[in-house]
Amino acid sequence: MLEMDLASLMFFLDKVYLLPQEENEQGTVLSQKLEQEMAVPTENKKMLYEQEVLILIDKLPLSKEHHDFLGKILQAVKKNIDQALLLEIAKFDAQKMGKVNYLLVFYEDDFMNIPCYEVHQLYHAKTLVAHSLISLQNHVELKKKLWQQLKIIFEL
C-alpha cells in the first residue's frame, strides 16, 4: 500500500488519481498521463476579464482619434486606457466578469435592455451604456450626459 498525503490525492473530471510521494517509473508515467488529460484546449478555457475597467466597443481596432478620445474620457475619471480591457461587444461574455468593477459600453444599439446614461449593476460591475465614440465626439449634449453619469459611477 502506498503512503499518501492530501496533496497526493487529485480529483479531475470525476476521476481520482493517487500519486505516490516518491518518484518512480510508474509515478512519472502516471504524472505524465495526468498532465495530458488535464490539458484543455485554449478555446475551452474560461478566461475571466481581470481588468478593473472593461470597455465594450462596437468594432475594434479603434482609430487613433477615437483611441485618444477614449483615453481622455478615462483620464477624466482617473483611469488609464492601458489598464482597461477593450473588447468588441460581439465577443462579450457576461459570465467572465472576473475582477471587473466598471463596465463602460459605447454602442448605438440596445445593450442588454440597459438604458443609456443611467448607472446600473451588471453582476458586481457598475455599468454605464452610452452612445458610440463617434456620436459622443460630435455632440456636446451627449458628452455632458456621459460626464454626469461618469461622476456617479466613479464617485467623483
Buried (B, 14 or more C-beta within 10 A) or exposed (E): EEEEEEEBEEEEEEEEBEBBEEEEEEBEEBBEEBEEEEEEEEEEEEEEBEBBBBBBBBEEEBEEEBBEBBBEBBEBBEBEBEEBBBBEBEEBEEEBBBEBBBBBBBBEEEBEEBEBBEBBEBEEBBBBBBBBBBBBBEEEEBBEBBEEBBEEBBEE
